[in-house]
Structures are given as structure tokens and as C-alpha cells.
């Protein structure tokens, strides 16, 4: 009987939560419609901040720790991440990356490229 009561409580709680969210959504839409109709930009932004759970313009900005985020730290991170990831990849003897590639298409002509002059590129662009 305690389990039945708990299940019934959860059902009612979930219904209440759904109704509350639906009412908040409807109130927000109504606030935006009336604010927009009155050209009340301040009211519209207030409604948006309320929906986003921010109290003011300054509250919406994340705090950045300048000591942790700087160019040198970012550079170090990206310089170190490759070797760290490479160290985690297992090495198997006698296995090459080519073993995982599909068979080569003999009709494919992308093995090498011919040099293209700037005049050729220019004439091609003009023809478009």
C-alpha cells in the first residue's frame, strides 16, 4: 500500500509539474505578445531574461578566469593533446593504417595534381 501511495504521489507530482511548465510557457508567450504589441522592448527583454533564468544583463555573462584562459595556455593544450592521444592508441606490430582502407580504385585520378596557373583560375571564375 505504501508503494501504491508513492506511485500515486509521483503521478500527481508529474501532472502538477507538466501543468506548471505549460502555464509558464503560456504566460511567457502572452507577455511577449503584449510587450511586442505595445513596443515595450524593455518588457520583452525582461520576459526573455525571466525565461532564461537570468536576473539582469550582467548576470547572463559567464565569468572567465583570465589566468586559466590565455593564448599561452591554449597553445600548450593544443601542442600537448596530440602526443597524449597518440600515447593512448595501442600499437600493433605488422599493422598499417592502409590495412583499414578500402581497396584502391584504379580509375581514380586523384593520385597527383597538376599545377594550375592564376590565369586559368581567373578565366574559370569569369566563366561562371
DSSP file (Angstrom, degrees, kcal/mol; ACC not computed):
  #  RESIDUE AA STRUCTURE BP1 BP2  ACC     N-H-->O    O-->H-N    N-H-->O    O-->H-N    TCO  KAPPA ALPHA  PHI   PSI    X-CA   Y-CA   Z-CA
    1    1 A X     >        0   0    0      0, 0.0     4,-2.2     0, 0.0     5,-0.1   0.000 360.0 360.0 360.0 -32.2    0.0    0.0    0.0
    2    2 A X  H  >  +     0   0    0      2,-0.2     4,-2.4     1,-0.2     5,-0.1   0.883 360.0  50.9 -67.4 -36.6    2.9    2.3    0.6
    3    3 A X  H  > S+     0   0    0      2,-0.2     4,-2.6     1,-0.2    -1,-0.2   0.895 109.7  49.7 -66.3 -39.7    4.2    1.6   -2.9
    4    4 A X  H  > S+     0   0    0      2,-0.2     4,-2.4     1,-0.2    -2,-0.2   0.908 111.3  48.9 -64.7 -41.5    0.8    2.4   -4.4
    5    5 A X  H  X S+     0   0    0     -4,-2.2     4,-2.5     2,-0.2    -2,-0.2   0.909 111.7  49.4 -64.4 -41.5    0.6    5.7   -2.4
    6    6 A X  H  X S+     0   0    0     -4,-2.4     4,-2.6     2,-0.2    -2,-0.2   0.920 111.3  49.1 -63.9 -43.7    4.1    6.6   -3.6
    7    7 A X  H  X S+     0   0    0     -4,-2.6     4,-2.2     1,-0.2    -2,-0.2   0.907 112.1  48.2 -61.8 -42.1    3.2    5.8   -7.2
    8    8 A X  H  X S+     0   0    0     -4,-2.4     4,-2.3     2,-0.2    -1,-0.2   0.898 110.7  51.5 -66.1 -39.4    0.0    7.9   -7.0
    9    9 A X  H  X S+     0   0    0     -4,-2.5     4,-2.8     2,-0.2    -2,-0.2   0.933 110.1  49.3 -60.5 -46.4    2.0   10.8   -5.4
   10   10 A X  H  X S+     0   0    0     -4,-2.6     4,-2.7     2,-0.2    -2,-0.2   0.898 109.8  51.4 -61.8 -41.3    4.6   10.6   -8.3
   11   11 A X  H  X S+     0   0    0     -4,-2.2     4,-2.3     2,-0.2    -1,-0.2   0.937 113.3  44.4 -60.3 -46.7    1.8   10.7  -10.9
   12   12 A X  H  X S+     0   0    0     -4,-2.3     4,-2.5     2,-0.2    -2,-0.2   0.892 112.9  51.4 -66.2 -39.9    0.2   13.7   -9.3
   13   13 A X  H  X S+     0   0    0     -4,-2.8     4,-2.5     2,-0.2    -2,-0.2   0.917 110.7  48.6 -62.1 -43.3    3.5   15.4   -8.9
   14   14 A X  H  X S+     0   0    0     -4,-2.7     4,-2.5     2,-0.2    -2,-0.2   0.889 111.0  50.0 -65.5 -39.5    4.4   14.8  -12.6
   15   15 A X  H  X S+     0   0    0     -4,-2.3     4,-2.6     2,-0.2    -1,-0.2   0.919 111.3  49.5 -62.6 -42.7    0.9   16.2  -13.6
   16   16 A X  H  X S+     0   0    0     -4,-2.5     4,-2.6     2,-0.2    -2,-0.2   0.914 110.9  49.7 -62.5 -43.3    1.5   19.3  -11.5
   17   17 A X  H  X S+     0   0    0     -4,-2.5     4,-2.5     2,-0.2     5,-0.2   0.924 111.3  48.7 -61.9 -45.1    4.9   19.8  -13.0
   18   18 A X  H  X S+     0   0    0     -4,-2.5     4,-2.4     1,-0.2    -2,-0.2   0.917 113.1  47.2 -61.2 -44.1    3.6   19.5  -16.5
   19   19 A X  H  X S+     0   0    0     -4,-2.6     4,-2.5     2,-0.2    -2,-0.2   0.895 111.6  51.1 -64.8 -39.9    0.7   21.9  -15.8
   20   20 A X  H  X S+     0   0    0     -4,-2.6     4,-2.5     2,-0.2    -2,-0.2   0.929 112.0  46.2 -63.2 -45.5    3.1   24.4  -14.2
   21   21 A X  H  X S+     0   0    0     -4,-2.5     4,-2.5     2,-0.2    -2,-0.2   0.904 112.5  50.5 -64.0 -41.2    5.5   24.3  -17.2
   22   22 A X  H  X S+     0   0    0     -4,-2.4     4,-2.4    -5,-0.2    -2,-0.2   0.907 111.6  48.3 -63.6 -41.0    2.6   24.7  -19.6
   23   23 A X  H  X S+     0   0    0     -4,-2.5     4,-2.8     2,-0.2    -2,-0.2   0.906 111.4  49.6 -65.9 -41.6    1.3   27.7  -17.7
   24   24 A X  H  X S+     0   0    0     -4,-2.5     4,-2.5     2,-0.2    -2,-0.2   0.917 111.8  48.9 -62.1 -42.7    4.7   29.3  -17.5
   25   25 A X  H  X S+     0   0    0     -4,-2.5     4,-2.4     2,-0.2    -2,-0.2   0.926 112.9  47.1 -62.4 -45.1    5.1   28.8  -21.3
   26   26 A X  H  X S+     0   0    0     -4,-2.4     4,-2.4     1,-0.2    -2,-0.2   0.906 112.1  50.4 -64.2 -41.9    1.7   30.3  -22.0
   27   27 A X  H  X S+     0   0    0     -4,-2.8     4,-2.7     2,-0.2    -1,-0.2   0.904 110.4  50.3 -62.0 -41.3    2.4   33.2  -19.7
   28   28 A X  H  X S+     0   0    0     -4,-2.5     4,-2.6     2,-0.2    -2,-0.2   0.927 110.5  48.5 -63.9 -45.1    5.7   33.9  -21.4
   29   29 A X  H  X S+     0   0    0     -4,-2.4     4,-2.3     1,-0.2    -2,-0.2   0.921 113.2  48.1 -61.0 -43.6    4.1   33.8  -24.9
   30   30 A X  H  X S+     0   0    0     -4,-2.4     4,-2.7     2,-0.2     5,-0.3   0.910 111.0  50.5 -63.7 -42.2    1.4   36.2  -23.7
   31   31 A X  H  X S+     0   0    0     -4,-2.7     4,-2.6     1,-0.2     5,-0.2   0.914 111.9  47.6 -61.5 -42.7    3.9   38.5  -22.1
   32   32 A X  H  X S+     0   0    0     -4,-2.6     4,-2.3     2,-0.2    -1,-0.2   0.887 112.8  49.2 -66.7 -38.2    5.9   38.6  -25.4
   33   33 A X  H  X S+     0   0    0     -4,-2.3     4,-2.1    -5,-0.2    -2,-0.2   0.936 115.4  42.0 -66.6 -46.1    2.8   39.2  -27.4
   34   34 A X  H  X S+     0   0    0     -4,-2.7     4,-1.6     2,-0.2    -2,-0.2   0.898 115.9  49.5 -70.3 -38.4    1.6   42.1  -25.3
   35   35 A X  H  <>S+     0   0    0     -4,-2.6     5,-3.3    -5,-0.3    -1,-0.2   0.901 113.3  46.9 -65.0 -40.5    5.1   43.6  -24.9
   36   36 A X  H ><5S+     0   0    0     -4,-2.3     3,-1.0    -5,-0.2    -2,-0.2   0.866 109.7  53.4 -68.3 -36.2    5.6   43.4  -28.7
   37   37 A X  H 3<5S+     0   0    0     -4,-2.1    -1,-0.2     1,-0.2    -2,-0.2   0.835 113.0  43.4 -68.2 -31.6    2.2   44.9  -29.3
   38   38 A X  T 3<5S-     0   0    0     -4,-1.6    -1,-0.2    -5,-0.1    -2,-0.2   0.362 111.4-119.1 -92.6   4.9    3.0   47.9  -27.1
   39   39 A X  T < 5 +     0   0    0     -3,-1.0     2,-1.2     1,-0.2    -3,-0.2   0.880  59.6 156.4  54.7  39.6    6.5   48.3  -28.5
   40   40 A X     >< +     0   0    0     -5,-3.3     4,-2.2     1,-0.2    -1,-0.2  -0.690  12.1 168.4 -97.6  80.5    7.7   47.6  -25.0
   41   41 A X  H  > S+     0   0    0     -2,-1.2     4,-2.9     1,-0.2     5,-0.2   0.867  76.1  55.8 -63.6 -36.1   11.3   46.3  -25.7
   42   42 A X  H  > S+     0   0    0      1,-0.2     4,-2.1     2,-0.2    -1,-0.2   0.924 110.0  46.0 -62.0 -42.6   12.2   46.5  -22.0
   43   43 A X  H  > S+     0   0    0      2,-0.2     4,-2.2     1,-0.2    -2,-0.2   0.883 111.5  51.8 -66.6 -38.9    9.3   44.3  -21.1
   44   44 A X  H  X S+     0   0    0     -4,-2.2     4,-2.2     2,-0.2    -2,-0.2   0.939 111.6  46.2 -63.2 -46.6   10.1   41.9  -23.9
   45   45 A X  H  X S+     0   0    0     -4,-2.9     4,-2.8     1,-0.2    -1,-0.2   0.866 109.8  55.3 -65.3 -34.3   13.7   41.6  -22.7
   46   46 A X  H  X S+     0   0    0     -4,-2.1     4,-2.2    -5,-0.2    -1,-0.2   0.910 108.7  47.9 -61.8 -40.9   12.5   41.2  -19.2
   47   47 A X  H  X S+     0   0    0     -4,-2.2     4,-2.4     2,-0.2    -2,-0.2   0.898 111.6  49.9 -66.1 -39.9   10.3   38.3  -20.3
   48   48 A X  H  X S+     0   0    0     -4,-2.2     4,-2.0     2,-0.2    -2,-0.2   0.923 111.4  48.2 -65.2 -43.4   13.2   36.7  -22.2
   49   49 A X  H  <>S+     0   0    0     -4,-2.8     5,-2.7     1,-0.2     4,-0.4   0.883 110.7  52.1 -63.7 -37.0   15.6   37.1  -19.1
   50   50 A X  H ><5S+     0   0    0     -4,-2.2     3,-0.9     1,-0.2    -2,-0.2   0.919 110.6  47.3 -64.1 -43.0   12.9   35.5  -16.9
   51   51 A X  H 3<5S+     0   0    0     -4,-2.4    -1,-0.2     1,-0.2    -2,-0.2   0.843 113.7  47.9 -66.7 -32.4   12.5   32.6  -19.3
   52   52 A X  T 3<5S-     0   0    0     -4,-2.0    -1,-0.2     2,-0.2    -2,-0.2   0.424 112.3-120.6 -88.3   1.9   16.3   32.2  -19.4
   53   53 A X  T < 5 +     0   0    0     -3,-0.9     2,-0.4    -4,-0.4    -3,-0.2   0.850  69.4 130.8  61.2  37.2   16.6   32.4  -15.6
   54   54 A X      < -     0   0    0     -5,-2.7    -1,-0.2    -6,-0.1    -2,-0.2  -0.970  46.4-157.3-118.6 139.5   18.9   35.4  -15.7
   55   55 A X        +     0   0    0     -2,-0.4     2,-0.3     1,-0.1    -1,-0.1   0.791  69.9   0.1 -87.6 -28.3   18.1   38.4  -13.5
   56   56 A X  S  > S-     0   0    0     -7,-0.1     4,-0.8     1,-0.1    -1,-0.1  -0.916  78.0 -92.9-151.2 175.2   19.9   41.1  -15.4
   57   57 A X  T >4 S+     0   0    0     -2,-0.3     3,-0.7     1,-0.2     4,-0.4   0.892 124.1  48.0 -62.3 -39.3   22.1   41.8  -18.4
   58   58 A X  G >4 S+     0   0    0      1,-0.2     3,-0.9     2,-0.2    -1,-0.2   0.798 103.6  61.9 -73.9 -26.2   25.3   41.3  -16.4
   59   59 A X  G 34 S+     0   0    0      1,-0.2    -1,-0.2    -3,-0.1    -2,-0.2   0.716  95.3  62.0 -70.6 -19.4   24.0   38.1  -14.8
   60   60 A X  G << S+     0   0    0     -4,-0.8     2,-0.4    -3,-0.7    -1,-0.2   0.667  84.7  89.9 -81.9 -16.1   23.8   36.4  -18.2
   61   61 A X  S <  S-     0   0    0     -3,-0.9     2,-0.1    -4,-0.4    -3,-0.0  -0.653  78.7-125.2 -85.6 132.8   27.5   36.7  -19.0
   62   62 A X        -     0   0    0     -2,-0.4     2,-0.4     1,-0.1    -2,-0.1  -0.446  25.0-113.9 -72.6 149.5   29.7   33.8  -17.9
   63   63 A X        -     0   0    0     -2,-0.1     2,-0.5     2,-0.0    -1,-0.1  -0.696  29.4-154.8 -84.0 133.8   32.7   34.6  -15.6
   64   64 A X        -     0   0    0     -2,-0.4     2,-1.0     5,-0.0     3,-0.1  -0.933  11.7-139.3-113.7 127.9   36.0   34.0  -17.3
   65   65 A X    >>  -     0   0    0     -2,-0.5     4,-2.0     1,-0.2     3,-1.0  -0.754  13.9-163.1 -85.7 103.7   39.1   33.2  -15.3
   66   66 A X  T 34 S+     0   0    0     -2,-1.0    -1,-0.2     1,-0.3     0, 0.0   0.775  85.4  59.9 -61.9 -27.4   41.8   35.2  -17.2
   67   67 A X  T 34 S+     0   0    0      1,-0.2    -1,-0.3    -3,-0.1     3,-0.1   0.842 110.9  39.8 -70.3 -31.4   44.6   33.3  -15.5
   68   68 A X  T <4 S+     0   0    0     -3,-1.0     2,-0.8     1,-0.2    -2,-0.2   0.820 112.6  56.4 -87.2 -32.4   43.4   30.0  -16.9
   69   69 A X  S  < S+     0   0    0     -4,-2.0     2,-0.3     4,-0.1    -1,-0.2  -0.851  72.0 121.2-108.6 102.0   42.4   31.2  -20.4
   70   70 A X  S  > S-     0   0    0     -2,-0.8     4,-2.3    -3,-0.1     5,-0.2  -0.945  72.0 -98.4-148.1 170.3   45.1   32.9  -22.3
   71   71 A X  H  > S+     0   0    0     -2,-0.3     4,-2.7     1,-0.2     5,-0.2   0.876 119.3  52.7 -60.8 -40.1   47.0   32.3  -25.5
   72   72 A X  H  > S+     0   0    0      2,-0.2     4,-2.6     1,-0.2    -1,-0.2   0.923 110.7  46.7 -65.1 -43.3   49.9   30.5  -24.0
   73   73 A X  H  > S+     0   0    0      2,-0.2     4,-2.5     1,-0.2    -1,-0.2   0.909 113.7  48.5 -64.9 -41.7   47.7   28.0  -22.1
   74   74 A X  H  X S+     0   0    0     -4,-2.3     4,-2.4     2,-0.2     5,-0.2   0.919 112.1  49.3 -63.8 -42.8   45.6   27.3  -25.3
   75   75 A X  H  X S+     0   0    0     -4,-2.7     4,-1.9    -5,-0.2    -2,-0.2   0.933 111.6  48.6 -61.3 -45.8   48.8   26.9  -27.3
   76   76 A X  H  X S+     0   0    0     -4,-2.6     4,-2.0     1,-0.2    -2,-0.2   0.908 110.0  52.8 -60.9 -41.9   50.2   24.5  -24.8
   77   77 A X  H  X S+     0   0    0     -4,-2.5     4,-1.9     1,-0.2    -1,-0.2   0.947 112.7  42.6 -59.2 -49.9   47.0   22.5  -24.7
   78   78 A X  H  X S+     0   0    0     -4,-2.4     4,-0.6     1,-0.2    -1,-0.2   0.750 113.6  52.7 -73.8 -22.1   46.8   22.0  -28.4
   79   79 A X  H  < S+     0   0    0     -4,-1.9     4,-0.5    -5,-0.2    -1,-0.2   0.818 116.8  39.0 -76.3 -30.6   50.5   21.2  -28.6
   80   80 A X  H  X S+     0   0    0     -4,-2.0     4,-1.9    -5,-0.2    -2,-0.2   0.704  99.4  73.3 -92.2 -22.1   50.3   18.6  -25.9
   81   81 A X  H  X S+     0   0    0     -4,-1.9     4,-2.6     1,-0.2     5,-0.2   0.874  92.7  55.5 -66.7 -37.1   46.9   16.9  -26.9
   82   82 A X  H  X S+     0   0    0     -4,-0.6     4,-2.8     1,-0.2     5,-0.2   0.964 110.8  41.9 -60.4 -55.0   48.2   15.1  -30.0
   83   83 A X  H  > S+     0   0    0     -4,-0.5     4,-2.0     1,-0.2    -1,-0.2   0.870 114.2  53.8 -61.0 -34.8   51.1   13.3  -28.2
   84   84 A X  H  X S+     0   0    0     -4,-1.9     4,-0.8     2,-0.2    -1,-0.2   0.936 112.7  42.4 -64.7 -44.9   48.8   12.5  -25.2
   85   85 A X  H >X S+     0   0    0     -4,-2.6     4,-0.8     1,-0.2     3,-0.8   0.900 112.2  54.4 -67.1 -39.9   46.1   10.9  -27.5
   86   86 A X  H >< S+     0   0    0     -4,-2.8     3,-0.7     1,-0.3    -1,-0.2   0.867 103.4  56.4 -61.1 -36.2   48.8    9.1  -29.6
   87   87 A X  H 3< S+     0   0    0     -4,-2.0    -1,-0.3     1,-0.2    -2,-0.2   0.767 104.5  53.7 -67.7 -24.2   50.1    7.6  -26.4
   88   88 A X  H << S+     0   0    0     -4,-0.8     2,-0.4    -3,-0.8    -1,-0.2   0.667  87.2  93.6 -84.2 -16.7   46.7    6.1  -25.6
   89   89 A X  S << S-     0   0    0     -4,-0.8     2,-0.1    -3,-0.7    -4,-0.0  -0.634  81.9-121.4 -79.9 126.6   46.3    4.4  -29.0
   90   90 A X        -     0   0    0     -2,-0.4     2,-0.5     1,-0.1    -2,-0.1  -0.377  19.8-137.1 -68.5 146.3   47.5    0.8  -28.9
   91   91 A X        -     0   0    0     -2,-0.1     2,-0.5     0, 0.0    -1,-0.1  -0.911  16.9-166.9-107.5 125.2   50.3   -0.2  -31.2
   92   92 A X    >   -     0   0    0     -2,-0.5     3,-1.1     3,-0.2     2,-0.1  -0.928  23.5-118.5-111.7 134.3   50.0   -3.5  -33.0
   93   93 A X  T 3  S+     0   0    0     -2,-0.5     3,-0.1     1,-0.2     0, 0.0  -0.410  92.6  11.4 -69.5 144.6   53.0   -5.0  -34.8
   94   94 A X  T 3  S+     0   0    0      1,-0.2     2,-0.5    -2,-0.1    -1,-0.2   0.709  98.2 117.6  63.9  23.8   52.8   -5.5  -38.6
   95   95 A X    <   -     0   0    0     -3,-1.1     2,-0.3     3,-0.0    -3,-0.2  -0.988  42.0-171.3-123.4 129.5   49.6   -3.5  -38.9
   96   96 A X    >   -     0   0    0     -2,-0.5     3,-1.4    -3,-0.1     4,-0.3  -0.759  38.1-114.7-113.5 159.8   49.4   -0.3  -41.0
   97   97 A X  G >  S+     0   0    0     -2,-0.3     3,-1.6     1,-0.3     4,-0.3   0.808 114.9  68.2 -60.7 -27.8   46.7    2.3  -41.4
   98   98 A X  G >  S+     0   0    0      1,-0.3     3,-1.1     2,-0.2    -1,-0.3   0.747  84.6  70.2 -65.0 -22.6   46.5    1.1  -45.0
   99   99 A X  G <  S+     0   0    0     -3,-1.4    -1,-0.3     1,-0.2    -2,-0.2   0.727  99.5  48.8 -65.4 -19.6   45.1   -2.2  -43.7
  100  100 A X  G <  S+     0   0    0     -3,-1.6    -1,-0.2    -4,-0.3     2,-0.2   0.474  92.9  94.7 -99.1  -4.2   41.9   -0.3  -42.8
  101  101 A X  S <  S-     0   0    0     -3,-1.1     3,-0.1    -4,-0.3    -3,-0.0  -0.581  81.0-108.8 -87.5 150.4   41.4    1.5  -46.1
  102  102 A X        -     0   0    0     -2,-0.2    -1,-0.1     1,-0.1     3,-0.1  -0.293  53.8 -74.9 -68.7 163.7   39.2    0.1  -48.8
  103  103 A X        -     0   0    0      1,-0.1     2,-0.2    -2,-0.0    -1,-0.1  -0.276  58.7 -98.5 -60.1 146.5   40.9   -1.3  -52.0
  104  104 A X        -     0   0    0     -3,-0.1     2,-0.7     1,-0.1    -1,-0.1  -0.442  29.0-128.4 -70.6 135.3   42.3    1.4  -54.3
  105  105 A X    >   -     0   0    0     -2,-0.2     3,-1.5     1,-0.1    -1,-0.1  -0.765  12.5-155.2 -84.3 116.8   40.1    2.3  -57.3
  106  106 A X  T 3  S+     0   0    0     -2,-0.7    -1,-0.1     1,-0.3    -2,-0.0   0.737  91.3  59.1 -66.9 -22.2   42.4    2.0  -60.3
  107  107 A X  T 3  S+     0   0    0     -3,-0.0    -1,-0.3     2,-0.0     2,-0.2   0.546  79.6 111.2 -83.4  -7.0   40.2    4.5  -62.2
  108  108 A X    <   -     0   0    0     -3,-1.5     3,-0.2     1,-0.1    -4,-0.0  -0.500  47.5-169.7 -72.6 132.2   40.8    7.2  -59.7
  109  109 A X    >   +     0   0    0     -2,-0.2     3,-0.6     1,-0.2    -1,-0.1   0.133  60.4  98.5-107.9  18.7   42.9   10.1  -61.0
  110  110 A X  T 3   +     0   0    0      1,-0.2    -1,-0.2     3,-0.0     3,-0.1   0.108  48.9 100.6 -95.6  23.3   43.4   11.9  -57.6
  111  111 A X  T 3  S+     0   0    0     -3,-0.2     2,-0.3     1,-0.2    -1,-0.2   0.823  93.9   9.9 -75.3 -29.7   46.9   10.4  -57.0
  112  112 A X    <   -     0   0    0     -3,-0.6     2,-0.4     2,-0.0    -1,-0.2  -0.963  69.7-136.8-146.3 162.1   48.6   13.6  -58.2
  113  113 A X        -     0   0    0     -2,-0.3     2,-0.3    -3,-0.1    -3,-0.0  -0.920  12.9-133.8-123.1 146.2   47.7   17.1  -59.1
  114  114 A X        -     0   0    0     -2,-0.4     2,-0.1     1,-0.1    -2,-0.0  -0.755  36.2-100.5 -94.4 145.9   48.8   19.3  -62.0
  115  115 A X        -     0   0    0     -2,-0.3     2,-0.5     1,-0.0    -1,-0.1  -0.408  35.4-151.1 -65.5 138.5   49.9   22.9  -61.3
  116  116 A X        -     0   0    0     -2,-0.1     2,-0.1    -3,-0.0    -1,-0.0  -0.951   9.1-134.9-116.5 130.5   47.2   25.5  -62.1
  117  117 A X     >  -     0   0    0     -2,-0.5     4,-1.8     1,-0.1     5,-0.1  -0.407  20.0-118.7 -80.8 159.6   48.1   29.0  -63.1
  118  118 A X  H  > S+     0   0    0      1,-0.2     4,-2.5     2,-0.2     5,-0.1   0.823 115.4  58.3 -65.6 -30.3   46.3   32.0  -61.7
  119  119 A X  H  > S+     0   0    0      2,-0.2     4,-2.7     1,-0.2    -1,-0.2   0.890 104.2  50.7 -65.9 -39.2   45.2   32.9  -65.2
  120  120 A X  H  > S+     0   0    0      2,-0.2     4,-2.0     1,-0.2    -2,-0.2   0.917 112.3  46.7 -63.4 -43.4   43.4   29.5  -65.5
  121  121 A X  H  X S+     0   0    0     -4,-1.8     4,-2.5     2,-0.2    -2,-0.2   0.918 112.6  50.5 -63.6 -44.2   41.6   30.2  -62.2
  122  122 A X  H  X S+     0   0    0     -4,-2.5     4,-2.4     1,-0.2    -2,-0.2   0.926 111.2  47.1 -61.3 -46.5   40.7   33.7  -63.2
  123  123 A X  H  X S+     0   0    0     -4,-2.7     4,-1.7     1,-0.2    -1,-0.2   0.874 111.6  51.8 -65.4 -36.0   39.3   32.6  -66.6
  124  124 A X  H  X S+     0   0    0     -4,-2.0     4,-0.7    -5,-0.2    -2,-0.2   0.933 110.6  47.5 -64.2 -45.8   37.3   29.8  -64.8
  125  125 A X  H >< S+     0   0    0     -4,-2.5     3,-0.9     1,-0.2    -2,-0.2   0.900 110.8  51.5 -63.4 -41.6   35.8   32.3  -62.3
  126  126 A X  H 3< S+     0   0    0     -4,-2.4    -1,-0.2     1,-0.2    -2,-0.2   0.855 103.9  58.7 -63.7 -34.6   34.9   34.7  -65.1
  127  127 A X  H 3<        0   0    0     -4,-1.7    -1,-0.2     1,-0.3    -2,-0.2   0.698 360.0 360.0 -70.3 -17.3   33.1   31.9  -67.0
  128  128 A X    <<        0   0    0     -3,-0.9    -1,-0.3    -4,-0.7    -2,-0.2   0.500 360.0 360.0 -74.0 360.0   30.8   31.3  -64.0
